[in-house]
């Protein structure tokens, strides 16, 4: 059974009435009784614009904070860390496939060189065929391993984004109605865009991060190892080129400027090739940072309607409702919708509130459901403050038929 019957009526347009005092008289009855209330006092319920006009603004797309780029990147990785840890299994499988791919590459490269050397040394056709077959099998195995690496890492990236969407959406559902209405509201379209489109950008970022960082580090390590295996002396000489070159340039000065420029360009080209993967991963991460920030920004906003840890469960109600000196306004820069309202509705009574559109009739019901928090005063149900009642149990006992019309066409 609902707490009470509350009828909200908007009278037709008419000349303004004189501002009499608010009169309310409810006498005790033993049976259901209907009472109609008329609020004409501007000092109590001032007219405000309709809520549809209030809901026309959005929060800033990005928090106005200045951060160091490195700290911002670390903050983004910290936000992604728990979701990556939850999906560690496909990530590890993908990196295992990447390790096998790098290992097969180490076997393929020497065989390619040996195969083309044998072509010029008049080696028998059968031996060349055997080498070609082994080389083809290794290349095919590498392609298969790369395919499964992509499968595992994309699975991890999509799981991460799915869990992020669920996490953010649950946080949005916990917000009070003021999160969606009022001067600082977030529009439903903006929320939907962040959770869908921008979360997809996060998926691309996570995949690029997983697919390039560790695999390219393994590849660099494998290349250095292979160089040492082929020729340790040449590897050491190549590592000594840069400091020796710096010494020569410092000694000879401008005479070797052109030579040093060409040398630096060659080294820069080699370094760019070796670091291309890691640089690409960092670039993808920087591109995905705004999407991650905007997505998690929805979870940072604190709700004004908070359920107390020791809130009681309301298993049964009689239906008595009291508004005790209740004041409320939708935003700090707006007038009060309710200003010190005192209202007593006894159990099993039907009450009608008559007021122009936007005058605060629906606001009473929203406050009763704790969709908003009053600025001051208290609301009692069966002499219990609704602030001390669990939200789920309170709303279970209230029936609401909204005035908004929803059509399926």
C-alpha positions as CSV (number, residue, x, y, z in Angstrom):
1,X,0.0,0.0,0.0
2,X,1.4,3.4,-0.9
3,X,2.1,5.9,1.9
4,X,-0.7,8.2,0.8
5,X,-2.4,9.5,-2.3
6,X,-1.0,12.8,-3.5
7,X,-2.6,14.5,-6.5
8,X,-0.6,17.3,-8.2
9,X,-2.7,19.7,-10.2
10,X,-1.8,22.7,-12.4
11,X,-4.6,25.3,-12.6
12,X,-5.4,27.0,-15.9
13,X,-3.9,30.4,-16.6
14,X,-5.7,33.1,-14.6
15,X,-5.0,36.6,-13.2
16,X,-2.6,36.6,-10.3
17,X,-4.4,36.2,-7.0
18,X,-3.7,38.2,-3.8
19,X,-1.1,36.5,-1.6
20,X,-3.1,35.2,1.3
21,X,-1.5,33.1,4.0
22,X,-1.1,29.3,3.7
23,X,-4.1,27.6,5.4
24,X,-4.0,23.9,6.1
25,X,-6.4,22.0,8.3
26,X,-6.6,18.2,8.5
27,X,-8.9,16.8,11.1
28,X,-8.6,13.2,12.4
29,X,-10.8,10.7,10.7
30,X,-11.5,7.1,11.0
31,X,-11.9,6.5,7.3
32,X,-10.1,7.6,4.1
33,X,-10.7,11.3,3.4
34,X,-9.8,13.6,0.5
35,X,-8.2,17.0,1.2
36,X,-7.4,19.5,-1.6
37,X,-4.7,22.1,-0.8
38,X,-4.2,25.3,-2.7
39,X,-0.8,27.1,-2.4
40,X,-1.1,30.8,-3.5
41,X,1.6,32.4,-1.3
42,X,4.6,33.5,-3.3
43,X,6.6,33.8,-0.1
44,X,6.2,30.1,0.4
45,X,6.3,28.6,-3.1
46,X,7.8,31.0,-5.6
47,X,7.4,30.2,-9.2
48,X,10.5,28.7,-10.9
49,X,11.1,27.9,-14.6
50,X,10.2,24.4,-15.7
51,X,12.8,21.7,-15.1
52,X,13.3,21.1,-18.8
53,X,14.9,24.6,-19.0
54,X,17.1,23.8,-16.0
55,X,18.4,20.6,-17.6
56,X,19.9,22.4,-20.6
57,X,23.5,22.8,-19.3
58,X,26.3,20.3,-18.8
59,X,29.3,19.9,-16.7
60,X,32.7,20.9,-18.2
61,X,33.9,18.2,-20.6
62,X,37.2,18.1,-18.9
63,X,38.2,19.0,-15.3
64,X,40.2,22.2,-15.3
65,X,43.3,21.0,-13.7
66,X,47.0,21.5,-14.7
67,X,49.1,18.4,-14.3
68,X,52.6,17.4,-15.3
69,X,52.4,15.2,-18.4
70,X,54.3,12.4,-16.7
71,X,52.2,12.4,-13.6
72,X,49.1,12.5,-15.7
73,X,50.3,9.4,-17.6
74,X,51.0,7.6,-14.3
75,X,47.6,8.6,-13.0
76,X,46.0,7.1,-16.1
77,X,48.0,3.9,-15.7
78,X,46.9,3.7,-12.1
79,X,43.3,3.9,-13.1
80,X,43.7,1.1,-15.6
81,X,45.8,-1.1,-13.2
82,X,42.9,-2.8,-11.3
83,X,41.1,-3.7,-14.5
84,X,44.3,-5.0,-16.1
85,X,45.0,-7.1,-13.0
86,X,41.6,-8.7,-13.2
87,X,42.3,-9.8,-16.8
88,X,45.8,-10.9,-16.3
89,X,45.3,-14.4,-17.9
90,X,44.7,-13.3,-21.5
91,X,47.4,-10.7,-21.1
92,X,49.9,-13.2,-20.0
93,X,48.9,-15.6,-22.8
94,X,49.3,-12.8,-25.3
95,X,52.7,-11.9,-24.1
96,X,53.7,-15.6,-24.1
97,X,52.7,-15.8,-27.8
98,X,54.8,-12.6,-28.3
99,X,57.8,-14.3,-26.7
100,X,57.4,-17.3,-28.9
101,X,57.0,-15.0,-32.0
102,X,60.3,-13.3,-31.1
103,X,62.0,-16.6,-30.5
104,X,60.8,-17.9,-33.9
105,X,62.1,-14.7,-35.5
106,X,65.5,-15.4,-34.1
107,X,65.4,-18.7,-35.8
108,X,64.1,-17.4,-39.1
109,X,66.6,-14.6,-39.7
110,X,69.7,-16.7,-39.7
111,X,68.0,-19.4,-41.9
112,X,67.0,-16.7,-44.4
113,X,70.6,-15.6,-44.7
114,X,71.8,-19.2,-45.0
115,X,69.2,-20.0,-47.6
116,X,70.2,-17.1,-49.9
117,X,73.9,-17.9,-49.4
118,X,73.3,-21.5,-50.5
119,X,71.6,-20.3,-53.6
120,X,74.8,-18.7,-54.8
121,X,77.0,-21.7,-53.7
122,X,75.5,-24.3,-56.0
123,X,74.0,-26.4,-53.2
124,X,71.9,-29.4,-54.2
125,X,68.2,-28.8,-54.9
126,X,67.2,-31.3,-52.3
127,X,69.1,-29.5,-49.5
128,X,67.7,-26.2,-50.6
129,X,64.2,-27.7,-50.6
130,X,64.7,-28.9,-47.1
131,X,65.9,-25.5,-45.9
132,X,63.1,-23.8,-47.7
133,X,60.5,-26.2,-46.1
134,X,61.9,-25.5,-42.6
135,X,61.9,-21.8,-43.3
136,X,58.3,-21.9,-44.5
137,X,57.2,-23.9,-41.4
138,X,58.9,-21.3,-39.1
139,X,57.3,-18.4,-41.0
140,X,53.8,-20.1,-40.8
141,X,54.2,-20.8,-37.1
142,X,55.2,-17.2,-36.5
143,X,52.0,-16.0,-38.4
144,X,49.8,-18.3,-36.4
145,X,51.4,-17.2,-33.1
146,X,50.9,-13.5,-34.0
147,X,47.3,-14.2,-34.8
148,X,46.7,-15.7,-31.4
149,X,48.6,-12.9,-29.7
150,X,46.2,-10.5,-31.3
151,X,43.2,-12.6,-30.2
152,X,44.4,-12.8,-26.5
153,X,45.3,-9.1,-26.2
154,X,42.1,-7.9,-27.9
155,X,40.1,-10.1,-25.6
156,X,41.9,-8.5,-22.6
157,X,41.4,-5.0,-23.9
158,X,37.6,-5.5,-24.6
159,X,37.2,-7.1,-21.2
160,X,38.9,-4.2,-19.5
161,X,36.6,-1.7,-21.3
162,X,33.5,-3.8,-20.5
163,X,34.3,-3.8,-16.8
164,X,35.1,-0.1,-16.9
165,X,31.7,0.6,-18.5
166,X,29.9,-1.5,-15.9
167,X,31.8,0.3,-13.1
168,X,31.1,3.8,-14.4
169,X,27.5,3.0,-15.1
170,X,26.9,1.6,-11.6
171,X,28.4,4.8,-10.2
172,X,26.1,6.9,-12.3
173,X,23.1,4.9,-11.1
174,X,24.0,5.7,-7.5
175,X,23.8,9.5,-8.1
176,X,20.9,11.6,-6.8
177,X,18.5,13.2,-9.2
178,X,20.3,16.5,-9.0
179,X,23.2,14.9,-10.9
180,X,20.9,14.8,-14.0
181,X,18.8,18.0,-13.3
182,X,19.7,21.5,-12.4
183,X,22.3,24.0,-13.3
184,X,25.3,21.7,-13.0
185,X,23.6,18.6,-14.5
186,X,25.2,16.1,-16.8
187,X,23.0,15.4,-19.8
188,X,22.0,11.8,-20.5
189,X,23.5,12.1,-24.0
190,X,26.9,13.1,-22.6
191,X,26.9,10.2,-20.2
192,X,25.9,7.7,-23.0
193,X,28.7,9.1,-25.3
194,X,31.3,8.8,-22.6
195,X,30.3,5.2,-21.7
196,X,30.1,4.1,-25.4
197,X,32.2,6.0,-27.8
198,X,35.0,7.2,-25.5
199,X,35.2,3.8,-23.8
200,X,35.9,2.4,-27.3
201,X,38.8,4.8,-27.6
202,X,40.1,3.4,-24.3
203,X,39.9,-0.1,-25.8
204,X,42.2,1.0,-28.6
205,X,44.6,2.5,-26.1
206,X,44.7,-0.6,-23.9
207,X,45.4,-2.8,-26.9
208,X,48.1,-0.6,-28.2
209,X,49.7,-0.5,-24.7
210,X,49.6,-4.3,-24.4
211,X,50.6,-5.1,-28.0
212,X,53.6,-2.8,-28.2
213,X,55.2,-2.2,-24.8
214,X,56.3,-5.7,-23.7
215,X,56.6,-7.2,-27.2
216,X,58.9,-4.4,-28.4
217,X,61.0,-4.7,-25.2
218,X,61.4,-8.4,-25.9
219,X,62.3,-7.7,-29.5
220,X,65.0,-5.2,-28.5
221,X,66.4,-7.7,-26.0
222,X,66.3,-10.4,-28.6
223,X,68.1,-8.2,-31.2
224,X,70.9,-7.4,-28.7
225,X,71.2,-11.0,-27.8
226,X,71.4,-12.1,-31.4
227,X,74.1,-9.5,-32.1
228,X,76.2,-10.8,-29.2
229,X,75.7,-14.4,-30.5
230,X,76.7,-13.6,-34.0
231,X,79.7,-11.4,-33.2
232,X,80.4,-10.2,-29.6
233,X,83.3,-8.1,-30.8
234,X,81.3,-6.3,-33.4
235,X,78.4,-5.8,-30.9
236,X,80.8,-4.1,-28.4
237,X,82.3,-2.0,-31.2
238,X,78.8,-0.8,-32.2
239,X,78.0,0.1,-28.6
240,X,81.2,2.1,-28.4
241,X,80.5,4.2,-31.5
242,X,78.5,6.9,-29.8
243,X,81.0,7.8,-27.0
244,X,83.9,7.6,-29.4
245,X,82.0,9.8,-31.9
246,X,81.3,12.4,-29.2
247,X,85.1,12.5,-28.4
248,X,86.1,12.9,-32.0
249,X,83.5,15.7,-32.5
250,X,84.7,17.5,-29.4
251,X,88.3,17.2,-30.5
252,X,88.0,18.1,-34.2
253,X,85.2,20.6,-33.9
254,X,83.8,22.3,-36.9
255,X,85.9,20.3,-39.4
256,X,83.9,17.2,-38.8
257,X,80.6,19.0,-38.5
258,X,79.2,17.6,-41.8
259,X,80.5,14.1,-41.0
260,X,79.0,14.1,-37.5
261,X,75.7,15.4,-38.9
262,X,75.5,12.4,-41.3
263,X,76.5,10.0,-38.5
264,X,73.9,11.4,-36.1
265,X,71.3,11.1,-38.8
266,X,72.2,7.4,-39.3
267,X,72.1,6.7,-35.6
268,X,68.8,8.6,-35.2
269,X,67.3,6.5,-38.0
270,X,68.4,3.3,-36.3
271,X,67.2,4.5,-32.9
272,X,63.9,5.6,-34.4
273,X,63.4,2.2,-35.9
274,X,64.2,0.4,-32.6
275,X,62.0,2.7,-30.5
276,X,59.2,3.0,-33.0
277,X,57.0,0.4,-31.2
278,X,57.5,1.9,-27.7
279,X,57.0,5.4,-29.0
280,X,53.8,4.3,-30.7
281,X,52.5,2.8,-27.5
282,X,53.3,6.0,-25.6
283,X,51.6,8.1,-28.3
284,X,48.5,5.8,-28.1
285,X,48.4,6.2,-24.3
286,X,48.6,10.0,-24.5
287,X,45.7,9.9,-27.1
288,X,43.6,7.8,-24.8
289,X,44.2,9.8,-21.7
290,X,41.3,12.3,-22.3
291,X,38.9,9.4,-22.8
292,X,40.0,7.7,-19.6
293,X,39.9,11.0,-17.7
294,X,36.4,11.9,-18.9
295,X,35.1,8.4,-18.2
296,X,36.4,8.2,-14.6
297,X,35.3,11.8,-14.0
298,X,31.8,10.5,-13.7
299,X,32.8,8.4,-10.8
300,X,34.6,11.3,-8.9
301,X,31.5,13.4,-8.3
302,X,30.2,13.0,-4.8
303,X,26.5,12.2,-4.3
304,X,24.6,14.6,-2.1
305,X,22.1,11.9,-1.1
306,X,24.1,9.4,0.9
307,X,22.6,6.4,2.8
308,X,23.9,6.1,6.3
309,X,25.7,2.9,7.3
310,X,23.3,2.4,10.2
311,X,20.1,3.2,8.3
312,X,17.1,1.2,9.3
313,X,15.0,-1.1,7.0
314,X,11.4,0.1,6.8
315,X,9.4,-3.1,6.6
316,X,5.9,-1.6,7.3
317,X,4.4,1.9,7.1
318,X,1.1,3.4,8.2
319,X,1.4,6.3,5.8
320,X,1.8,9.5,7.9
321,X,4.0,12.1,6.3
322,X,5.4,15.3,7.8
323,X,7.4,18.1,6.2
324,X,8.9,20.0,9.0
325,X,10.3,23.5,8.1
326,X,11.6,22.1,4.7
327,X,13.5,24.5,2.4
328,X,14.9,23.5,-1.0
329,X,16.4,25.1,-4.1
330,X,17.8,23.4,-7.2
331,X,21.0,25.5,-7.3
332,X,22.8,28.0,-5.1
333,X,22.1,30.8,-7.6
334,X,18.3,30.1,-7.9
335,X,15.4,31.0,-5.6
336,X,13.9,28.6,-3.1
337,X,11.3,26.3,-4.5
338,X,10.3,25.5,-0.9
339,X,10.9,27.9,1.9
340,X,10.2,26.7,5.4
341,X,7.3,24.5,4.4
342,X,5.4,22.7,7.1
343,X,2.9,20.1,5.9
344,X,1.2,17.2,7.7
345,X,-0.5,14.4,5.8
346,X,-2.1,11.8,7.9
347,X,-2.3,8.1,7.0
348,X,-4.9,7.1,4.5
349,X,-5.6,10.7,3.4
350,X,-5.7,11.9,-0.2
351,X,-4.1,15.2,-0.7
352,X,-4.1,17.4,-3.8
353,X,-1.5,20.2,-4.3
354,X,-2.7,22.9,-6.7
355,X,0.0,25.2,-8.1
356,X,1.1,26.5,-11.5
357,X,3.6,24.4,-13.5
358,X,7.0,24.6,-12.0
359,X,5.7,25.7,-8.6
360,X,7.2,22.9,-6.6
361,X,4.5,20.2,-6.6
362,X,6.6,17.5,-8.1
363,X,9.5,18.6,-5.9
364,X,7.7,17.5,-2.8
365,X,7.4,14.0,-4.1
366,X,11.1,14.0,-5.2
367,X,12.1,15.1,-1.7
368,X,9.9,12.4,-0.2
369,X,11.7,9.8,-2.3
370,X,15.1,11.2,-1.4
371,X,15.8,12.0,-5.0
372,X,17.0,15.3,-3.7
373,X,18.3,16.4,-0.3
374,X,16.5,19.4,1.3
375,X,18.6,22.5,2.1
376,X,17.2,22.5,5.6
377,X,14.4,20.9,7.6
378,X,13.3,17.3,7.9
379,X,10.8,14.9,6.4
380,X,9.2,12.3,8.6
381,X,7.5,9.1,7.6
382,X,5.6,7.5,10.6
383,X,7.7,9.9,12.8
384,X,10.9,8.5,11.4
385,X,13.3,10.8,9.6
386,X,13.8,9.6,6.0
387,X,17.5,10.4,6.4
388,X,17.7,7.4,8.7
389,X,15.9,5.0,6.4
390,X,17.4,2.8,3.8
391,X,16.7,4.2,0.3
392,X,15.6,0.9,-1.2
393,X,13.1,0.2,1.6
394,X,11.7,3.8,1.6
395,X,11.1,3.8,-2.2
396,X,9.5,0.3,-2.0
397,X,6.6,1.8,-0.1
398,X,6.0,4.8,-2.4
399,X,4.0,4.6,-5.6
400,X,4.7,7.3,-8.2
401,X,3.0,8.0,-11.6
402,X,5.2,10.6,-13.4
403,X,3.6,13.5,-15.2
404,X,6.0,13.0,-18.1
405,X,4.5,11.2,-21.1
406,X,6.6,8.5,-22.8
407,X,5.6,7.2,-26.2
408,X,7.0,4.2,-28.0
409,X,6.5,5.8,-31.4
